[in-house]
Amino acid sequence: QVQLVESGGGLVQAGGSLRLSCAVSGSIDSFSAMGWFRQAPGKQRDLVARVRNGGNTFYVDSVEGRFGISRDNAKNIIYLQMDSLKPEDTAVYYCQAERAGYRYWGQGTQVTVSS
């Protein structure tokens, strides 16, 4: 049973920073890709950033240059460093892992950015 547990969310003022963590049961090397998604109230869940097993990263335009995704293979944790946060970044952030065509999700962590 794969489990993903997010942490690090909270309330921050605009311009501030947060670092989200996603602890994964088992080796993250077994997943072809891992990513962070977010879902604001009344909106669909959208991809924010992804890192593939080979290290290639992808960011949506709205967070490019402000967010950074990284992975610690020894600890089986992926991170999302979020800088220069904006009110529109407010959402529940979810960690996702992909393996053999299947996607695993964490329970989410709330990020609220006040103006």
PESULVEN-V730849 format. One line per field, one symbol per residue. burial: b if it has 16 or more other C-alpha atoms within 10 Angstrom, else e. A space follows every 10 residues. Layout:
BEGIN
burial = ???
END
This chain:
BEGIN
burial = eeebbbbebe ebebeebbbb bbbbeeebbe bebbbbbbbb eeeeeebbbb bbeeeebbbe eebeeebbbb beeeeebbbb bbbebbeebb bbbbbbbbee eeeebbebbb bbbbe
END
